[in-house]
Amino acid sequence: ANTDLLITGAEVGASKLAKADKLGVETADQGVIWQQLIDAGVA
């Protein structure tokens, strides 16, 4: 399975972030994603 984006919350673990970084997976904060959806009129 390929992961292109890891959406992280307030309690994301350091090991999960490190693994995503090692694998070259982009990360995004859940709050930012929600705000983008709201701004786009989707949520």
N, C-alpha and C positions, 0 to 999 in steps of 0.2 A: 504494500500500500504506500502511496506517495502522499505526503502532507505538504501543501503549499503555504499554509498560513496557520499559525497557532494563536488563537484568541485567548488572552490571559485575563484572569480575574485578580482580585486583590490578594488572594492567598496562593498564587502560583509558586511552586517550589523551585528552588535554585537549581536542582538537578534537572528539572524539566526544561528550564530556560537554557541551561548549559547544553543539553542534548539537542535542542532545537538549533542552537548556534553552531554546534559541531556539524550538524547535518545540513546547514545552510537554509533552515526554515525561517521564514519571516515571522515576526511576532507582532501582535497588535493588542492594545489594551481594550478590554470589553467596553469600557465607558466611551472610548473614542469611536468604536464601531457603532454603538447605539446612537451617539450624537450625529454621526454621518448619515445613518438611516433616518433619523428624525429630520435632519436638514434636507434630505432628499424627498421627504414626504412619504416614506415607505413605512415608517413605524409610528 
